[in-house]
Amino acid sequence: MRGIDENWEKWILENMSKFLPLFTHLIAFLHFDKLERITINKRILGTNKRIRNIDFLKYPPADKVKKYGRCNLKGESIFYGAPLITTALSEMRPKVGDLITKSIWRLKEEHTFKVCPIFHIQPTNGTFNPRTFEMQQSFYKEINKNFKGNNREAVINLTKFIAFQFSKPVNPENDRDYIFSAFFANKLLNELDDGTIEGIYYPSVKEKLSFENVALKAEIFDKYYKLDEVKDSIVFKDPSDGGGGLLQYGLTDCKEFDFEKNEILWSDNIMQPQERIDFYLNEFKLDLN
């Protein structure tokens, strides 16, 4: 409850595996024809400047990952996306004045992904998520066939603990609070079934667990996905005003890319009146060059 400090971090990483004599998890085969992602430009470039490098819309290089994430340890590159853009927006929480870039990624070829879904959890807003419920029923069928007695209870309790860690709110000021989900994500992706798991399908905390995010290994994402479209926009309303919701002005849609140079070929046409653009240029240092 106090949060994970440096001493707990060290102890957890050194000792957790000792307490896992049994480790298994549900494996599912899911198809994601399209994944969407929101990038807040100034988190990448330091300013409200338009992104032109395609790589900046993917995932950070491993040597740049200095913090834990929901599905990554430090020094691990993971692609985070969502089947629905509303989920991606909720996760990123841009603020008024932020220049953001929506990227839409489509499969290069048909592929069904071998993933570990996070289940044993239902939405916190009183609704019902049929996807996680169906996965839970499938899990119990497998467990009942393969485990008995105390071993069965141990496996069930461990998966419930994993589900809780993936679905709990985390203090954004302390990335160490992600350490349990990051630890288990690493085991799921790199140890379970000889390291053949390609991704994790887990409920979005920001969407009250009603919809899901997708986390893929960087090499899996690069192998199967190609950038299809980008759109940038400026946020003019966020939930901090007490009214709820997020609103944005669209600036430019783009489907032209130079993949050899890894470059987005933005159009010079802006879909907003010049006086509005001038305001954001002055007020939030917007840079569309």
C-alpha positions as CSV (number, residue, x, y, z in Angstrom):
1,M,0.0,0.0,0.0
2,R,3.0,2.3,0.6
3,G,4.3,1.5,-2.9
4,I,7.4,-0.4,-4.0
5,D,10.7,1.2,-2.9
6,E,14.2,0.4,-4.1
7,N,14.7,-2.3,-1.4
8,W,11.5,-4.1,-2.3
9,E,12.3,-3.8,-6.0
10,K,15.6,-5.6,-5.4
11,W,14.1,-8.3,-3.2
12,I,11.2,-9.0,-5.6
13,L,13.5,-9.4,-8.6
14,E,15.9,-11.7,-6.7
15,N,13.3,-13.9,-4.9
16,M,10.0,-14.1,-6.7
17,S,10.9,-17.0,-8.9
18,K,11.7,-19.1,-5.8
19,F,8.1,-18.9,-4.7
20,L,6.7,-20.2,-8.1
21,P,7.1,-24.0,-8.1
22,L,4.1,-24.1,-10.4
23,F,3.7,-21.7,-13.2
24,T,1.2,-22.0,-16.0
25,H,-1.3,-19.8,-17.7
26,L,-4.1,-19.8,-20.3
27,I,-2.9,-19.4,-23.9
28,A,-5.2,-18.0,-26.6
29,F,-4.9,-17.6,-30.3
30,L,-6.3,-14.2,-31.3
31,H,-6.4,-12.1,-34.5
32,F,-5.7,-8.4,-34.6
33,D,-6.2,-7.1,-38.1
34,K,-5.6,-3.5,-36.9
35,L,-3.9,-2.0,-33.9
36,E,-4.0,1.7,-33.0
37,R,-1.6,3.8,-30.9
38,I,-1.5,7.3,-29.6
39,T,1.8,9.1,-29.3
40,I,2.2,12.4,-27.3
41,N,4.8,14.1,-29.4
42,K,6.5,16.1,-26.7
43,R,7.2,12.9,-24.7
44,I,9.3,11.8,-27.7
45,L,10.7,15.0,-29.1
46,G,10.6,17.2,-26.1
47,T,8.4,19.8,-27.8
48,N,5.0,20.0,-29.7
49,K,6.8,19.3,-33.0
50,R,5.3,17.1,-35.7
51,I,6.8,13.5,-35.8
52,R,8.3,12.5,-39.1
53,N,10.2,9.4,-38.2
54,I,8.1,6.2,-38.3
55,D,10.2,4.6,-35.6
56,F,9.1,7.2,-33.1
57,L,5.5,5.9,-33.4
58,K,6.4,2.3,-32.5
59,Y,8.2,1.4,-29.2
60,P,11.2,2.8,-27.5
61,P,14.6,1.1,-28.1
62,A,15.5,-1.2,-25.2
63,D,18.4,1.0,-24.1
64,K,16.0,3.9,-23.7
65,V,13.5,2.0,-21.4
66,K,14.5,3.3,-18.0
67,K,11.2,2.6,-16.2
68,Y,8.9,-0.3,-15.6
69,G,5.6,-0.5,-17.6
70,R,2.5,-2.7,-17.2
71,C,4.1,-5.3,-19.5
72,N,7.9,-4.5,-19.5
73,L,10.8,-4.6,-17.2
74,K,13.5,-1.9,-17.5
75,G,15.5,-2.4,-20.7
76,E,12.7,-4.2,-22.6
77,S,11.1,-3.0,-25.8
78,I,7.4,-3.8,-26.0
79,F,4.8,-2.4,-28.4
80,Y,1.7,-1.2,-26.7
81,G,-1.4,-0.7,-28.8
82,A,-5.2,-1.3,-28.7
83,P,-7.9,-2.6,-31.1
84,L,-9.9,0.6,-30.3
85,I,-8.6,4.2,-30.5
86,T,-10.7,5.2,-27.6
87,T,-8.8,2.8,-25.4
88,A,-5.5,4.1,-26.6
89,L,-6.5,7.7,-25.9
90,S,-7.7,6.7,-22.4
91,E,-4.3,5.0,-21.7
92,M,-2.2,8.0,-22.8
93,R,-4.2,10.8,-21.1
94,P,-3.0,13.7,-23.3
95,K,-3.5,17.2,-21.9
96,V,-4.9,20.5,-23.4
97,G,-2.3,21.9,-25.8
98,D,-0.6,18.5,-26.6
99,L,0.1,17.7,-30.2
100,I,-0.7,14.0,-30.5
101,T,-0.2,11.5,-33.3
102,K,-2.6,8.6,-34.0
103,S,-1.0,5.7,-35.8
104,I,-2.9,2.9,-37.4
105,W,-1.0,-0.4,-38.0
106,R,-2.3,-3.2,-40.2
107,L,-1.2,-6.8,-40.7
108,K,1.2,-7.4,-43.6
109,E,-0.2,-10.9,-43.9
110,E,-2.8,-13.0,-42.1
111,H,-1.6,-14.1,-38.7
112,T,-3.2,-15.4,-35.6
113,F,-1.2,-14.4,-32.5
114,K,-0.3,-16.7,-29.7
115,V,-1.0,-14.6,-26.6
116,C,-1.6,-14.9,-22.9
117,P,-4.9,-13.1,-22.0
118,I,-5.4,-11.6,-18.5
119,F,-8.7,-12.7,-17.1
120,H,-10.1,-13.5,-13.6
121,I,-11.2,-9.9,-13.5
122,Q,-14.4,-8.0,-14.4
123,P,-15.0,-4.2,-15.0
124,T,-15.0,-1.9,-12.0
125,N,-17.9,0.2,-13.3
126,G,-20.6,-2.5,-12.9
127,T,-20.7,-3.7,-16.5
128,F,-19.8,-7.1,-17.8
129,N,-16.9,-8.2,-20.0
130,P,-17.8,-11.3,-21.9
131,R,-14.3,-11.8,-23.3
132,T,-12.6,-12.2,-19.9
133,F,-15.5,-14.4,-18.6
134,E,-15.2,-16.8,-21.6
135,M,-11.4,-17.0,-21.1
136,Q,-11.9,-17.8,-17.4
137,Q,-14.2,-20.7,-18.2
138,S,-11.7,-22.0,-20.7
139,F,-9.0,-21.8,-18.1
140,Y,-11.0,-23.8,-15.5
141,K,-11.6,-26.5,-18.0
142,E,-7.8,-26.8,-18.7
143,I,-6.9,-26.6,-15.0
144,N,-9.5,-29.3,-14.0
145,K,-8.0,-31.6,-16.6
146,N,-4.4,-31.1,-15.6
147,F,-4.2,-30.3,-11.9
148,K,-5.6,-31.8,-8.6
149,G,-6.0,-30.7,-5.0
150,N,-3.5,-28.2,-3.7
151,N,-1.7,-27.8,-7.0
152,R,-5.0,-26.8,-8.6
153,E,-5.7,-24.2,-6.0
154,A,-2.1,-22.9,-6.2
155,V,-2.4,-22.3,-10.0
156,I,-5.8,-20.7,-9.7
157,N,-4.6,-18.3,-6.9
158,L,-1.5,-17.4,-8.9
159,T,-3.5,-16.5,-12.0
160,K,-5.8,-14.4,-9.8
161,F,-2.8,-12.6,-8.3
162,I,-1.5,-11.9,-11.8
163,A,-4.9,-10.6,-13.0
164,F,-5.0,-8.3,-10.0
165,Q,-1.5,-6.9,-10.7
166,F,-2.3,-6.3,-14.4
167,S,-5.6,-4.5,-13.5
168,K,-4.7,-2.4,-10.5
169,P,-4.3,1.4,-10.7
170,V,-0.6,2.5,-10.4
171,N,0.8,5.7,-9.0
172,P,2.3,7.4,-12.2
173,E,5.0,8.9,-10.0
174,N,6.4,5.5,-9.0
175,D,7.0,3.2,-11.9
176,R,8.2,0.5,-9.5
177,D,4.5,-0.1,-8.6
178,Y,4.4,-1.9,-12.0
179,I,7.0,-4.4,-10.9
180,F,4.7,-7.4,-10.3
181,S,2.9,-7.2,-13.7
182,A,6.2,-6.4,-15.4
183,F,7.8,-9.4,-13.7
184,F,5.0,-11.8,-14.8
185,A,4.8,-10.3,-18.3
186,N,8.5,-11.2,-18.7
187,K,7.8,-14.7,-17.6
188,L,4.8,-15.1,-19.8
189,L,6.6,-13.7,-22.9
190,N,10.0,-15.3,-22.5
191,E,9.6,-18.5,-20.4
192,L,6.1,-19.9,-20.8
193,D,5.9,-22.5,-23.6
194,D,9.6,-22.2,-24.4
195,G,9.3,-18.4,-25.1
196,T,6.8,-18.8,-28.0
197,I,4.2,-16.4,-26.6
198,E,4.0,-13.4,-28.9
199,G,2.0,-11.0,-26.7
200,I,-0.3,-10.2,-23.8
201,Y,-4.0,-9.2,-24.1
202,Y,-5.0,-7.4,-20.9
203,P,-7.8,-5.2,-19.7
204,S,-7.4,-1.4,-19.8
205,V,-7.4,0.1,-16.3
206,K,-8.2,3.5,-17.7
207,E,-11.3,2.0,-19.4
208,K,-12.4,0.4,-16.1
209,L,-11.4,-3.1,-17.5
210,S,-14.2,-3.0,-20.1
211,F,-11.9,-3.1,-23.1
212,E,-8.4,-4.5,-23.8
213,N,-4.9,-3.4,-24.7
214,V,-2.4,-5.5,-26.6
215,A,1.3,-5.7,-25.8
216,L,3.5,-7.4,-28.4
217,K,7.2,-8.3,-28.4
218,A,9.0,-5.7,-30.5
219,E,10.3,-8.3,-33.1
220,I,6.8,-9.8,-33.5
221,F,5.3,-6.4,-34.1
222,D,7.9,-5.5,-36.7
223,K,7.4,-8.9,-38.4
224,Y,3.7,-8.7,-38.9
225,Y,2.6,-5.0,-38.9
226,K,3.0,-2.1,-41.3
227,L,2.0,1.5,-40.8
228,D,-1.2,2.2,-42.7
229,E,-2.2,5.7,-41.7
230,V,-1.2,8.6,-39.3
231,K,-3.3,11.5,-38.1
232,D,-2.2,14.3,-35.9
233,S,-4.3,16.6,-33.8
234,I,-4.2,19.2,-31.0
235,V,-6.0,18.6,-27.8
236,F,-8.4,21.4,-26.7
237,K,-10.2,19.7,-23.9
238,D,-9.2,17.0,-21.4
239,P,-11.0,15.5,-18.3
240,S,-9.2,17.8,-15.8
241,D,-11.8,20.4,-16.3
242,G,-14.3,18.2,-14.5
243,G,-16.5,17.8,-17.5
244,G,-15.1,14.4,-18.6
245,G,-14.0,13.4,-22.1
246,L,-11.3,14.5,-24.4
247,L,-11.7,16.7,-27.5
248,Q,-9.2,17.5,-30.2
249,Y,-8.9,19.4,-33.5
250,G,-7.7,17.2,-36.4
251,L,-4.8,18.7,-38.3
252,T,-3.7,16.3,-41.1
253,D,-4.4,12.8,-42.2
254,C,-1.5,11.0,-44.0
255,K,-1.2,7.7,-45.8
256,E,2.0,8.5,-47.7
257,F,5.3,7.1,-46.4
258,D,8.8,6.6,-47.5
259,F,9.6,3.2,-45.8
260,E,13.2,3.1,-47.1
261,K,13.9,6.4,-45.4
262,N,11.5,5.6,-42.5
263,E,9.7,8.9,-43.1
264,I,6.1,10.1,-42.9
265,L,5.3,12.3,-45.9
266,W,2.9,14.8,-44.3
267,S,0.9,17.1,-46.5
268,D,1.1,20.9,-46.1
269,N,-2.7,21.1,-46.0
270,I,-4.0,21.8,-42.5
271,M,-7.7,21.1,-41.7
272,Q,-8.1,24.0,-39.3
273,P,-8.5,27.8,-39.9
274,Q,-5.3,29.8,-39.8
275,E,-6.3,31.9,-36.8
276,R,-6.7,28.7,-34.7
277,I,-3.3,27.4,-35.8
278,D,-1.8,30.8,-35.0
279,F,-3.2,30.6,-31.5
280,Y,-1.7,27.2,-30.9
281,L,1.6,28.2,-32.4
282,N,1.8,31.0,-29.8
283,E,0.1,29.4,-26.9
284,F,1.6,25.9,-27.0
285,K,4.6,26.3,-29.3
286,L,3.1,24.1,-31.9
287,D,5.6,23.2,-34.7
288,L,4.3,21.6,-37.8
289,N,7.6,21.9,-39.8
